[in-house]
Amino acid sequence: MTQLHDDFWNFRGDFRIAGVVNVGTHLSLVRRPDGRFLVLDSYDLEGEDRARLMSLTDNGAAIDAIVNVHPFHTLHCAAMHALLPGVALIGTARHRRQAPDLPWAEGVIEDAGTQAGFADTLDFSIPAGVDFVCPDDKVHVASVVVRHRASGIVHVDDTINVLAPPSLLKAVLPEPRLRFHPMLARALQARRGAADEYAAWARDLADRWADTRIVCAAHSAVRRLEPGGWRAEMLGALDHVRPALDRHRRAHA
């Protein structure tokens, strides 16, 4: 667990593909203006991390909701509910389909009406021009991107990643930077204008959240940014996917 602000904690854990390759995962704990808490995403916390979360939240009694923001991050929802059985469990429509036996709260987090219930604490954004749930379940491009208003910290799964060089090569490779999901081309909707909508979403988010100084990305790292870094790196990430967007424009002209 790392405390990144008086009201924001990020917990990072292991997630192994085929039991071998550890791509990592995370959840965040945020404090609301009234002193109560929200959990962003689910992870089967153990040991010291579990103890610290429970200590901060009066053994879970001070948590209002567990808010799962990525439609394909479903594996640990049952474990999180077991740890915090009295806490409202919120997810996407796909969460509800994948785990119908869990006691999901009414409403799904991709809907503006559900998001409005957390407007005192969080800002939300969903990328435009892409399928929120792709037919190919290996394509995890879209999610609900979350920004904690008090701290300006962004919590994100897959949609935005932190590209960081391996530890042995840090001295010779560029420093970490933000990048969009590498399978973006496979998520863009098969219609004219989708690439332009995605690019407009990215530019708008770069401007609206320009004072962001920290990004917590699920499968990569926590990125600390210099002033102006969010906007610069988001526009750099958009430039990096420009070839994919241009190919889509040509295909659907």
N, C-alpha and C positions, 0 to 999 in steps of 0.2 A: 504494500500500500504506500502511496505517495500523496501527501497533502500538497496541493498545488495552489491553494487559496484558502482563506479562512473558512470558506463555505463550499469547498470542492476537494474531493479525494478520488484518486484513480487507483483501481486494483487491477493488476496484470497477472495473467495466469497462462497455463499451458493448454494448447489444443493441437493434438497430433493427427496428421492425415495418415490413414492406414496404420496408426499406432507408431509411426516412425518420425515423420517430418513435423517438427514443432513450429507451427505458424503463429502460435500465441492467440490470446483473446483478452478481453477486459470487461470491466464494468466500472461505473462511476457512481459516487454518492454525492448528492448536492443538498445543501441546506436552503430551505425556502425562507422568505422574509419573515414568516411567523415562527421560525425556529424548528419547524418540522422538516422532514427529509423526503427525497425521492431517490430511488435507485434507477440508474440508466443501464439497461441490459441485464442479462443473467449469466452467472458463472458459479460453478460449484465451489464456493470458498471453503478453504480448509485452514486449520491451524491458527497462526497468528492473525492472518487476514480476517478470518471469520470472527475471531475474538474482538478485534479492533472495530469491525463494523457493528457488532452487537453492543459493544461498550459505548460507541458514539451515539447510538440510537435507542438507548434504554431497552436493550434486548429486542429491538425491532418495533417496539410500541410507538416510537416517534416517526415511523416511516408511513407516508401516505400511500405510495404506489411503487410498484416495479414496472418500469416503462421499457418495453422491448421494441427497439426501433429498426431492426433489420429483419425483413421477412424470412431470410434463410438462416438466421441465428436462433435456432429452436432447441438445440440439444440440451441446454442447461435450465430451461424454464421450469421443469418439474422439480429439480433440485433447489432452485431459488424459492419456489412456492413452499417446499417442505421446510426450508429454513425459516421462512417468514409467512406462515400459513394464514395469518390474519390480515395481510396486506393486500390491497387491491392489485390484481394482476392484469396488466394492459399489454396488448400486442397488436400486430397487424392482422389482417384477415387471414393471411397464410398461417400465422401462429395458431389461430383458432381451428383451422382445418387440420393442421398437423398434430395438434394436441387437444382434441375435442373433450377429453376427460378432465382437463384442468378448469378451475372455476374462473374463467375470464370475465373481467368487468365489462359492462356494456360499452360499446364504442370501440373503434380501432384507431390507432395513433396516426395513420396516414390521413385521417379526416380532420378538417379544420375545426369542427365542433369539439372533438376530443382534445385537440391541442389547446383550445381556448381555456380548458380547465387548468392548464399549467402556465398561463400567460404571465402570471406574477413572477415566475421563476425562469422560464425557458423560452427561447425563440426556436422555430422549426423551419426547415426548408427541405423540399423534395425536388430532385433534379427533373427538369422538363425534357420532353423529347425522347425519353427512354421508357421501356416497360418497367413498371414497379416490380412485377414478378415476371421474369422471363420464362418462356416454356422450357428452355434448357436450364435445368436446376444447377448447372455449374457456373452460370453467369449471374453474379451477385452485384451488379453495378449500382442499382438503386437502393436507397434506404431513406429513412427520415434523419436528416442531419440535425443535430441539436446544439444549441449554444446557451450556456448558462449566463443569464443576464448580469448577475452581480459580479462575476469574475471575468466575463468575456471569453471563457474557455469553450472550445468546440469539442464535442464528443461525437465521433463518427466511426461507422463500421463499413469498410470496403469502398464506399463511394469516393472517399479521399484517403489516400495512403501517404505514409511518410517513407519516401525512398531513402534508405540509409545504407552506406557502404558497409561491407563486413568489417568486423573490428580489426582484422589483420591488414586491411587495405585503407583504413581511414587516413593515413598520412599521405596517400597519393591520389585518392579519389575525391571528387567534389563532396562538399558537406551535404547533410541530409536536405531534402526538399520535398514539397508537396507534389503528389501526382494523382491523376484520376485513375480509376480502375482500368487495368490493361485490356479488359474485354469490352470496353465501351462500344466498339464497332458492332458487336453481336447483340447489344441491348437497344441500340437506336431503333425507334419504330420505323417500319418499312413504308414510309410515306414522305412526300415532299415537305420540307420545312422542319423536320425533326432535328437535323443537325444544327440549324440556326437557333431553334428553341433551346437546345442544350447549351450552346455557346452563350446565348443571352442570359440563361440562368446562372452560368458560371461568372459572367461579368458582373451581374447584379449582386451576387453573393460576395464577390471580391470587394465591391463598394460598400454594401450595407453592413458587413461585419469587418470593416477595415481595421478596427482597433483590436482585433483578436491577437493575443500574444502567445497562446498555447493551444496546440491541437493534440488531442488524445485519439490515436487511430488504433483500431482493434488489432490488426495482424502485423503491425510494424513497430511503432514507437510513439513516444510523447515528443512532440516537436515544439521547442521554445523559439519564438520568433522575435526579431528585432522590430522596432517601430516601423510600420509600413510593410513588414514582411509578409503578412497575410495576403494583402492585395498583390504584391509583386509575385509571390509564389503561386497564387491561384491563376494569375494571368500567364505565368510561365507554364503551369500545368495545362492550361488551355492551349497554348502554343504547341506543347508537346503532342497533343492529340489532334492537331490541325490536319495532318494527312488523313486520319480516319474520317474526320468530319467532311473533308473535301471529297473523299471517295464516295461517301454517302450522298452528298449533294449531286455528284455526277450520276450516280445510279438512279436517283429519284428526281431528276430534273423534269 
